[in-house]
Amino acid sequence: MRANLIAGLDIGTANTCAVIGEISGDLRRPGLTILGVGQARTGGLRGDMVTNIDEITESVRSSMKEAELMAGVSVDRVYAGIGGDHVRASNSMGVVAISEDEVTSDDVDRVHVVARAVALPPDREMIHAIPQEYRVDNQRGIKDPVGMAGVRLEAEVFLVTCQITGSANITKAVNRAGYRVQELVLEPLAGGHAVLTEDEKEVGVAMVEIGATTTDIAAYYEGKVQHVSILPFGGATLTADLVRGLSVPYAEATRAKEQYGMAFAQLVDPRETVEMPGPSPGQMRAVARELIAHIIEQRLDEMFGIVQQELEEQGVLDKLGAGIVLTGGTVAIPGIIELAQQIFASPVRLGVPAEGLGGLADSVRRPRFAVAAGLALWGADRFAETGRGASTLTSGVFTKLGTWLKEFF
């Protein structure tokens, strides 16, 4: 029997990625031994909203089956990512009087309840309430106040809410695929967990994850998350520009982006050409690769400009001592780091899951696996805190038996 198995599931607009790992190391600072990864084309999504539950279910099943086959194990639950422009994030303060001469765990629990007590519309639910810092008698920057003397305890808590229908559809698709959602995790937080270091979070860093239809931003400073936002553009925006600019079908534009794309036109030989379909069936024409690069660069320039404006408006741009970390499937385009360095005028690096990973870690050291790996690491941390949330091989087998019976009846 294999205990302490953790699965992360990232249902992206273009691809669904799954990561299965086994918790390793000291539980006070757990690591994750990667056992298997899987990915499948995502169907049934438009943007981040579910349009066909059956197609989403099949995407989840295919990616998880591939990961389980590689790992040689079965799991019964997953940590699933959630994103989209329906997600809202904000900070909330809670204040209580300390009941005894020093702060107890009961005081901490009470201040959490007060900080979480915000009015929500009937169509929204809370998915995260993450303690940022505590203050005892106005002393700031406290990570664990238990045992400190004082009369007043404050807690700053990062709250994340989403539409109930958005989370319900993800949960339903996962359940129909034969698994259970252990926890829904905001995708920017999961991605940051995988690709950012604690030192970077302390001095100031922003993770920019460019997916197919959205760009996620998570900015950290002084060890805590300062801002999270999800912007409605991504790699599909580049493809749409190539469709118009090159007068080719969407599939050919995708191929041009993936095979010949360059984000920094200066790196392309202006004499280089590539073969693209012509206006008539079966006809081919030569297209300057520099033209493809110019189309991609112009759109990325605009996208990075919006990200920069977002960080500036939130007052975090001048606090990013560690600069920008780019991740997500779209950042695989060559030259994107050089372009981002020119636009942000600050350090920029590629973010791939690395810290705390062992086993088949090379399988997830790609930007597109940042969120899935981060979800698995999130699950490992949650297990270390609570002792719950992991799968065993036995429970996974019984879950799969139930799924097979459902399919027959």
Helices and strands as residue ranges (DSSP letters): E 5-11, E 15-24, E 31-41, E 45-46, E 49-50, H 53-71, E 77-82, E 88-97, H 105-116, E 124-136, E 139-142, E 152-163, H 164-176, E 180-186, H 187-195, H 198-203, E 205-210, E 215-221, E 224-231, H 235-246, H 250-260, G 265-267, E 273-277, E 284-288, H 289-313, G 317-319, E 324-327, G 329-332, H 336-344, E 348-350, E 357-359, G 361-364, G 367-369, H 370-386, H 393-408
